[in-house]
Amino acid sequence: MTDFVMRWLPCAIAGLLLLAAPQANAAPACDPVQALVAQTPVIEQSPVRLMKARQQQKISGALDVAIFGDSLAENWGPDLNRDFGAATIGNFGIFGDHIQELLWRLKEMPPAIQPKNIVLIIGTNNLWDGSFAPCGVSQGIAAVVDQLRSRWSDSKIYVVPILPRGSGFTFRAKDRLEANAGIERELAGKSGVTLVKIDENALTCGFAKQGCSNYVVDKLHLAPGGYSILRSSLAEAGLR
């Protein structure tokens, strides 16, 4: 071999190996069925929830904050005045909602509200369904954000990650963290969208195996102290 070939060959091999190696920050492969289920709007799967959705469609006017999501959003109701002061709030949370049901609600909602800020709290019920992989959850949440942005292009969107739940707050802990990492990847670069940072150690009282005053007894839903931490986290993210 010539000297040129001898010098060039190691560089070429190294380049090929670099191209073939998986990228450290690349998203893991996801079964297309996962995203298909989470990203396909589905009517509310309960008559009670459907009636609640229809009631929410009657809300109109300018809002300082619109909160969309599941029971973690809905249950904030009693503490909204405490945590948001005189701000005008629209609470569009519905207990038991999955990502795909929220997508249906957004698709069916008349363009009657003008929210300045949007808070999104969704995904824990999909994670509760053991057949959902973390990537399906994160891609579904990204679809919700895209739908929110398409409807309200000027609103600032604050996405709450999936919060710890269950005994010792360890329910599907690895999958939950993977889903949250996926949400962060999916939202990267989206204008006007912020993933809220939560101090999970403070929220869960150090991942207490017994009770934690920030949660109610089911260790899923938040108590007033938990919503106070969530509100502080939103303020740190920019929602003043």
C-alpha positions as CSV (number, residue, x, y, z in Angstrom):
1,M,0.0,0.0,0.0
2,T,1.1,3.5,-0.6
3,D,1.8,5.9,2.3
4,F,-1.3,7.9,1.4
5,V,-3.6,4.8,1.7
6,M,-1.9,3.8,4.9
7,R,-2.6,7.2,6.4
8,W,-6.2,7.5,5.0
9,L,-7.5,4.0,5.9
10,P,-7.6,4.4,9.7
11,C,-9.4,7.7,9.4
12,A,-12.0,6.2,7.0
13,I,-12.6,3.2,9.3
14,A,-13.0,5.5,12.3
15,G,-15.5,7.6,10.3
16,L,-17.6,4.6,9.4
17,L,-17.6,3.3,12.9
18,L,-18.7,6.8,14.1
19,L,-21.6,6.8,11.6
20,A,-22.6,3.3,12.6
21,A,-22.5,3.9,16.4
22,P,-25.8,4.9,18.0
23,Q,-26.0,8.6,19.0
24,A,-25.9,9.1,22.7
25,N,-28.8,11.6,22.7
26,A,-30.9,9.8,20.1
27,A,-34.4,8.8,21.1
28,P,-34.9,5.0,21.5
29,A,-36.9,3.2,18.8
30,C,-40.6,3.2,19.5
31,D,-43.2,0.8,18.2
32,P,-45.4,2.8,15.9
33,V,-48.5,1.4,17.5
34,Q,-47.6,3.2,20.7
35,A,-47.6,6.6,19.1
36,L,-50.7,5.7,17.0
37,V,-52.8,5.0,20.1
38,A,-51.6,8.1,22.1
39,Q,-51.9,10.5,19.1
40,T,-55.3,9.4,17.9
41,P,-58.2,11.4,19.4
42,V,-60.8,9.3,21.2
43,I,-64.1,10.5,22.6
44,E,-64.4,10.5,26.4
45,Q,-64.8,6.9,27.5
46,S,-67.3,7.8,30.3
47,P,-70.7,9.5,30.0
48,V,-69.8,11.6,33.1
49,R,-66.6,12.7,31.6
50,L,-68.3,13.5,28.3
51,M,-70.9,15.7,30.0
52,K,-68.1,17.5,31.9
53,A,-66.3,18.0,28.6
54,R,-69.4,19.5,27.1
55,Q,-69.8,21.9,30.0
56,Q,-66.2,23.0,29.6
57,Q,-66.9,23.8,26.0
58,K,-69.2,26.6,27.2
59,I,-66.3,28.6,28.8
60,S,-65.4,31.6,26.8
61,G,-63.4,34.8,27.0
62,A,-59.8,35.9,27.8
63,L,-58.0,33.9,30.5
64,D,-54.7,34.5,32.3
65,V,-54.2,30.7,32.6
66,A,-55.9,27.7,31.1
67,I,-55.2,24.4,32.8
68,F,-55.6,21.3,30.6
69,G,-55.3,17.7,31.8
70,D,-56.6,14.9,34.0
71,S,-57.6,14.8,37.7
72,L,-54.3,16.3,38.8
73,A,-55.5,19.4,36.9
74,E,-59.1,19.2,37.9
75,N,-58.4,18.7,41.6
76,W,-56.4,22.0,41.7
77,G,-59.8,23.8,41.6
78,P,-60.2,24.5,45.4
79,D,-56.7,26.0,45.6
80,L,-56.6,28.0,42.4
81,N,-57.5,31.3,44.0
82,R,-54.8,30.7,46.7
83,D,-52.1,29.9,44.2
84,F,-53.0,32.3,41.3
85,G,-54.5,35.2,43.2
86,A,-56.7,37.4,41.1
87,A,-55.8,35.8,37.8
88,T,-58.6,34.6,35.6
89,I,-58.3,30.8,35.4
90,G,-60.0,28.2,33.2
91,N,-59.7,24.7,34.6
92,F,-60.1,22.1,31.8
93,G,-59.0,19.1,33.8
94,I,-61.1,15.9,33.8
95,F,-60.6,13.0,36.1
96,G,-59.4,9.8,34.4
97,D,-58.4,11.5,31.1
98,H,-55.8,9.9,28.9
99,I,-53.7,11.7,26.3
100,Q,-55.9,10.6,23.5
101,E,-59.1,11.8,25.2
102,L,-57.6,15.2,25.8
103,L,-56.7,15.4,22.1
104,W,-60.4,14.7,21.3
105,R,-61.5,17.5,23.7
106,L,-59.1,19.9,22.1
107,K,-60.3,18.9,18.6
108,E,-63.9,19.4,19.6
109,M,-63.5,22.6,21.7
110,P,-64.9,25.8,20.1
111,P,-62.3,28.6,19.8
112,A,-64.0,30.6,22.4
113,I,-61.2,31.1,24.9
114,Q,-58.1,33.2,24.6
115,P,-55.6,32.0,27.2
116,K,-52.4,34.0,27.8
117,N,-50.7,31.0,29.5
118,I,-51.5,27.2,29.3
119,V,-50.6,24.6,31.9
120,L,-50.6,21.0,30.7
121,I,-50.8,18.1,33.2
122,I,-51.4,14.8,31.4
123,G,-49.9,11.3,31.0
124,T,-50.1,9.6,34.3
125,N,-53.2,7.6,33.3
126,N,-51.5,6.4,30.2
127,L,-48.5,5.3,32.3
128,W,-50.9,3.5,34.6
129,D,-51.9,1.4,31.6
130,G,-49.0,-1.1,31.7
131,S,-49.3,-1.6,27.9
132,F,-48.1,1.9,27.2
133,A,-44.4,2.3,26.7
134,P,-42.6,5.5,27.8
135,C,-42.1,6.6,24.2
136,G,-45.8,6.3,23.4
137,V,-46.6,8.6,26.4
138,S,-44.0,11.2,25.5
139,Q,-44.9,11.2,21.8
140,G,-48.6,11.6,22.8
141,I,-47.9,14.5,25.0
142,A,-45.9,16.1,22.2
143,A,-49.0,15.8,20.0
144,V,-51.1,17.6,22.6
145,V,-48.6,20.4,22.7
146,D,-48.7,20.7,18.9
147,Q,-52.5,20.8,19.1
148,L,-52.4,23.5,21.8
149,R,-49.9,25.5,19.7
150,S,-52.0,25.2,16.5
151,R,-55.1,26.6,18.4
152,W,-53.4,29.3,20.4
153,S,-50.2,30.3,18.6
154,D,-49.4,33.2,21.0
155,S,-50.0,31.4,24.3
156,K,-47.1,30.3,26.5
157,I,-47.3,26.6,27.2
158,Y,-46.0,25.1,30.4
159,V,-45.8,21.3,30.5
160,V,-45.7,19.5,33.9
161,P,-43.8,16.3,33.7
162,I,-45.3,13.0,34.9
163,L,-45.2,13.1,38.7
164,P,-44.2,10.3,41.0
165,R,-47.0,8.1,42.3
166,G,-47.7,4.9,44.2
167,S,-46.2,3.2,47.2
168,G,-42.9,4.8,48.0
169,F,-43.6,6.9,44.8
170,T,-41.9,4.1,42.8
171,F,-44.7,3.1,40.5
172,R,-43.1,2.4,37.1
173,A,-40.3,4.7,38.3
174,K,-37.8,3.8,35.5
175,D,-40.5,4.1,32.8
176,R,-41.7,7.4,34.2
177,L,-38.2,8.9,34.1
178,E,-37.8,7.6,30.6
179,A,-41.1,9.1,29.6
180,N,-40.1,12.5,31.1
181,A,-36.7,12.3,29.3
182,G,-38.7,11.6,26.1
183,I,-41.0,14.6,26.7
184,E,-37.9,16.8,27.1
185,R,-36.5,15.6,23.8
186,E,-39.9,16.0,22.0
187,L,-40.3,19.6,23.3
188,A,-36.8,20.7,22.6
189,G,-36.8,23.6,20.2
190,K,-40.6,24.2,20.3
191,S,-41.1,28.0,20.6
192,G,-43.0,29.2,23.6
193,V,-43.0,25.8,25.3
194,T,-41.4,25.2,28.7
195,L,-41.0,21.8,30.5
196,V,-41.5,22.6,34.2
197,K,-38.7,21.5,36.5
198,I,-40.1,19.8,39.7
199,D,-38.1,19.1,42.8
200,E,-39.4,15.6,43.2
201,N,-37.5,15.0,46.5
202,A,-39.4,17.9,48.0
203,L,-42.7,17.0,46.4
204,T,-42.6,13.4,47.7
205,C,-41.1,14.2,51.1
206,G,-37.9,12.4,50.2
207,F,-39.8,9.6,48.4
208,A,-41.4,8.7,51.8
209,K,-42.5,5.1,52.1
210,Q,-45.3,6.1,54.4
211,G,-47.3,9.3,54.2
212,C,-46.4,12.6,52.6
213,S,-48.4,15.7,53.4
214,N,-48.0,16.9,49.8
215,Y,-50.1,14.0,48.5
216,V,-53.5,12.6,49.6
217,V,-53.7,9.1,50.9
218,D,-53.8,7.5,47.4
219,K,-50.3,8.8,46.7
220,L,-51.4,9.9,43.2
221,H,-53.4,13.1,43.8
222,L,-51.9,16.2,45.3
223,A,-52.8,17.8,48.6
224,P,-52.7,21.6,49.0
225,G,-49.0,21.5,49.8
226,G,-48.3,19.6,46.6
227,Y,-50.1,22.2,44.5
228,S,-48.2,24.9,46.3
229,I,-44.9,23.3,45.2
230,L,-46.3,22.9,41.7
231,R,-47.3,26.6,41.6
232,S,-43.8,27.6,42.8
233,S,-42.3,25.4,40.1
234,L,-44.4,27.1,37.5
235,A,-43.3,30.5,38.7
236,E,-39.7,29.5,38.4
237,A,-40.4,28.3,34.9
238,G,-41.7,31.8,34.0
239,L,-45.4,31.7,34.9
240,R,-45.6,34.7,37.2
